[in-house]
Amino acid sequence: MRHPYMLDFPIEEYAARKDKLVRGLNKHGLDGVILTTKENTRYFTGFQSIVWDSKVSTPAFLAVNKNGDWLMVGSHSSVGTMSVTSCMEEDELFFYDRSRRDPGVPATYHDAVTTAVRRLIPSGGKVGMETGIGFRVHMTYPNLKALLDFLGDADIEACDAASLLWEIRSVKSFRELDIMRRVCSINCALYEKAFSSVVPHVTTERDVYNVMGMEAFRLGCDTILDMGIRAGIDRDPHSNCPSSNRVIGGGHPREVLMIDGGPMYKGYYSDIIRTAVVGKPSPVQLDHHAIAVEACYTGLEKIKPGVSVGEVTAAVDEYLDQKGMRDYNRTYHWIGHGIGLDIHEYPCLELGGWILEPGMCFAVEPCICDEYGMFGIEQNIIVTEKGYELMTPFRHDLFTIGW
């Protein structure tokens, strides 16, 4: 492995990740794995490219076999980027060239991909792909179909590798955790800036997003999500809706403002929720927010190694049932998700049997919604040897704006 100047982590980090992958391939009875997504190729090699949002090209195709041999495929124009951002050796970078300047180089993406697979995966073998939960193969349909047809003709069985990949990626290294702590600290600063920027009857939801975006870039973030910023009862049903030009505080008295999301820093995300009221909150609003906060901490108190995600989720559901919030529980049977290189990662905090391990990172976000508004917080945590570490200790009371 090499250490070019744009690599995210030391070589030791990638060597450990690759070793986990090879051991996992042998454990799962796979002869190799094919990776095409931005997050997985970056995780295992460090590769970055500005064209991942392209619907035309696949910036990288990474094939790894159970012996630890690997090849990354890209276009002739992308080889320089692969070289400067990834840990792979130059002879492990494989490209195609439509200009056919070199007769020994494949002329098409498909030719390069099939050549790489032939070199690494034996006929009659099994190869894992990102076809399971939490992944979407980053290939155009014609290229994907051609690849699957090739695998069939070569007597190579395509299998789902999602469980293997999440086994590896769900447990963060100490280097990853340092970055997670930093992005969460930045996110807390963004929320403080956001709520302090609101001028009732003047500031729009989009204005708040713009303030958070400017602060995120000032603090060194890579990017920021299209945040969920919603103000008013009429906006409460619009879950995961982007911010609008609606003026905050212009709809009705005691309007609730909820902000949800966060920035990316060095490839890793934070995702939190905080809630405010424009004007003086009513006793019911204060009570319902307190219940939502306690629901979050009821879940956090259950988190420790060896506990299933289902146990954590059931504890929150039971608490909200006891408080008479069953009909208003917006996160029934699903109270959060993993976080890392993806804003939503597996395992999720839902009814199920996935067991918690030290190093896993979660966003815990039970929420209730009724005629008084939407209430809740979202906390980012690390599972530790004895419980959890809170990465987002920013205040979680019901903010008040303009009162």
N, C-alpha and C positions, 0 to 999 in steps of 0.2 A: 504493500500500500504506500501511497505518496501523501504528502501534506502540502498541497498548494495553498496559496495565501488566502483564498476565499472559503476554505473548508470551515464548517461550523465548529467542530470539536477536534480534539487530538486524535491521532491515529488509534490509540488504545480504545477509544469509545467505539469506533467502527469495527475494529477487530473483535471486540466483545459481542457486538450486535450480530456480526456475521457468524461467529461461533455459535450463538444461540440459534440462529436460523438453520445452520447445518445440523446441529443436534436435533432440532425440531423436525427437520425433514426426515431424518432417520427414525425418530420416534413415531412419526405419523405414517411411516411407510411410503414416503414420496421420494421419487428419484430427482426431483427438482421443483423449482417454483418459477413462475413468470410474473413479473411485477411491472405495471404500467402507470401507476398513479403517482401524482406529485408527492404525496406524503410518504409513501413506501420507498420510492427511489431516493428521496432525500434522507429518510431515516437510515437506510442501509449504506448509502454511498456518499451523502452530502450533496448530490447533484441538485442544481437550481437552474431555472430558465424563466425568462419573461413571457414565454409563449404557452404556458400551461392552460391559459384560458382559451386557447385556440380550439375551434371546432373542426379544424382542418388537419392539424398535425398531432402526432404523439411525440413530445420532446424526447422521451426516453423509453426504452424497452429493456428491462433488466432480467436476465435469465441466470439462475444459480442452481448448481446441482448438489447432490448430497455429499460430494467429495470436497466441496468448497470452491470449485472452479466457477467463474462467472464471466459474463460478457454483457456489456451495455451497448445497445444499438441506437443509432441516431442518424440524422442526415449528415452529409458532408459538411454542411455549414455549422452544425452543432458540436462537432468534435472539439473545437477549441473551448467552448463553454463547458463541456464535460470534463475536459482536462483541467481547467482552472477551478472548478467548483467541487469535483468529486475526488475521493481517495483512490480511485482505481488506476492501475498502471496503464500506460499508453497502449500496450499491446492487448489490453482487455477492453478497449473502446473500439467498437465495430460500426462501420457506417456504410450507407448506400449513396450512390452518386448518379443522379439522372443524366448527367452530361456524358457518362460513360468515358471519362478521361482515362480511367484505368480499367482495362478489360478484366482484371482480377477482382474488381470490386462490384458487389451487387448493384443493379441498376434501380431497384425499387425497394421500398420499405418492406414489403412482404418477402422479397427474396432475401433481404438481410436478416429478417426475423427467423425465417425457416432455416437459414444457414446456421445461425446461432443456436437454435434449438437442436439441430442435428449434431452439432459439435458437443453438446452438453448432456442431452437426454437420450437414452438408448431406446431403440424400438422395443415395444412391449412394456415400456415403463409407465409410471404415473407422474404427472406434473400438476402441481397446485396452481390455481389462478385466483384472482380477486373477484370471484363470482358470488361470494356469500354476503352475509349481513354486514353492513358498515362499509362496503366498498362498491365502486362502480368502475368497471374496466375502462381505461382511458384510451379507447380506440374507436375509429369510425366503424360503423356496422359492416361495411364491405371488408375492411381489414380484419375485423374480429371473425367474421364468418370464414374468410379465407384461412385464418390461422386454425380455427377449429376443424375445418375440412382437412387441412394439412395434418393435424394431429391424428385425426381419424385414419387417414391414409397411411400414416407412419406407425399405426398401431400403438399410439401413445394416449393413455387415458387422461382426460382433463378432469381434475378434482377441485373441490372447493378448499381453498387454503385459509379462509377467514379465521377459523378457530386458532390455527397455528400463528397467524400474524398478530392476532389480538393477545394471545398468550405472551408474545414477546413485547409488543408495544405498550400494553396496558401497565406494565411495571416499569417505572421510570428509573434511570440511573441517577446517581448523585449530581452529575453534571446537568442533566435535564431538569432535576428538581430545583437547582439554583436558578435556572432560567424561568421556571414556572413561578418561583417566588418573586422574581423581579417583575414579570409581566403582571402578576396580581397586584403588586405594590403600585405599579403604574396605573392600573385600572382604577384602584381606589382613588388616586389623585385625579383621574378624569371625572369621576362621579362628584367629587367635592367641587371641582371647577364647574361642572354642569349645573348642579343645583344652585350654586351661588350666582350663576349667570342669568337666571330667570327673572325677568321683569313681568309680573302679571299684566295681562291684557296687551302686551307688546311682543314678547318673545314667542316665537313659533317652535313647534317640535323640531323642525329642520334647523332652526338656529342653534338649538341645544346640541344637535348632532354635529354641526359645524364647529362649535366650540370644543367638543370632545375630540374631533378629528385633528384640529390644529394643535391641541395640547398633546395628543398621542404622538404626532410627528415631532413636536418639540422635544419630547422625552425619549426619542430614539426608536419609536416603534416602526415595524415594517409596513403595517397597514392597520385599518380598523374595520370591523364589520359594519354593514348597514344596520345600525342599531334599531332595536325596538323601543321607540319613544312615543308613548301614547298618553294623552291627557283628556280625561272626561269619560263619563259613563258611556257615551255613544261610541267611544273608541275601545272600550274594554273588550267587546267581542272580537276585535280584529287581532287575534293572536299572531305573533310573528310578522306583523305588518310593518313596513318601513315607516320612518317619520314622515309627517306631512307638513303642509303650510298652515295647519290649524293653530290659532293663537291659544296659548296656554292661559287658562283662567277666564276665558271668554264665554264658556258654555253655561256654567251654572255655579252656584255657591259651593264651596268646599270640594272643588274639583280635585280628583286624584291624578297624579302624574307618576307613571311607572317607567323606569329606564332599564333596559335589558340588553346585555351583550358585552363587548369588550374588544381590545386591540390584540394584534399579534406582535410579538417581540422575538426576534431571532428564530422565527418559525413556529413559536408556541403561543397558544391562546389563553386568555382569561375570559370568563363569562360570568357576570354577576347581575343581580337585580337589587335595586333600592327603590323606595316608594316615598312620595311626598304628597302633601295636601296644600292646595292654594287657599290661604286663609286659615281660620281657626278650625282644627279638626273637631268633629262631633265626638261625643263619648262612644258611640257605636263604632265609628271609624278607628278610634284609638284601640278599642277592645278587639276588633277584628284583625287589626294589624298585629297586635300582641299575640293573638292566637296563631297567626301565620308564622310569626317569628318563632314561637314556641314549638310549632310543628317542625320547623327546620332543625331546631336544636334537639328535638326528640329523635329525629333521624340520626343526627351527628353523635348522640350519646350511644347509639347502637353500633357505631362503626368501630371495628377492630378486626385484626386478622382472624380468619377462621369463620367469620360470620358471613352468611349469604346475603346477596343484594336483596333477595326477597324478604328476609327478616327485617332489614332496615326499612324497606318500603311498607311492609305490613304495619310496622310500629307507627309510622306517620299516618297511614290511613285510619288506624284504630284511634289515635289521638283526636283526629279531626272528626271522626264519628262521635266520639264522646263529647265533643264540644258542640254537637248539633250542626256540623258543617258539611255533612255528607252531600247534600244537594248543591253545595257551593264549591266543592273540592274540584279545582280545575286540573289537578295532577293525580287523580285517583289511579292507583296501581303503577304509577310512573312518576318518580319524584326527582329525577336528575339523570346525569350522564357523565361519562368519562370526559376528560379534557386533555389536550396535549397538542400534537401537530394538527389535529382536527379540532374544530370547535365542539363537535359532538363525536365522542369516541365510545367504543365498547370496552368494558361492560357498562350498561346503563343500570340505574337504580330502579328496578322494576321487579315485578313478581317473577322469580326465577331462582336458579340454584348456583349462579356464579359466585365463587368464594372470594372474599376480600383478601388481598395480600399487601404487605408493606411496599410502599412505592407507587401504589395506584393513586391517581388523582381524579377527583370528582367535583362536579358542580351540583350542589344540592339545592333544589328550588321548589318546595311545595308552595302552592298558591291557592288562594280562595278568591271568589268573585261573586258579588251580589249587588243589590241595588244601591249600595253605599260606595261601591268602587271595587277595584282589584287590589288585593293586598298580598304582600309576600316579600321575601328576600331570597337571594341566591348566594350561597357561600361556596368558595373554592377551598378544597382541603386535600391533604396528603394522608393516606393511610400509613400509620406508623406501627412500630412493634407492639405498642400498648393501646393505641386508639387512633387519634387523628391530630394533625397539625393544621391549624386554621391559617390559610394564606391571605385571607381578606378580612382583617380585623376592623375594617372601616365601620363606623357607626351604623347601626341597623334599626334605630328608632324611626318613627314616622316623621320625616322632614316636614317642616312648615315653611311655606314661601309667602312673603308679603303679609306676615302677621307678627 
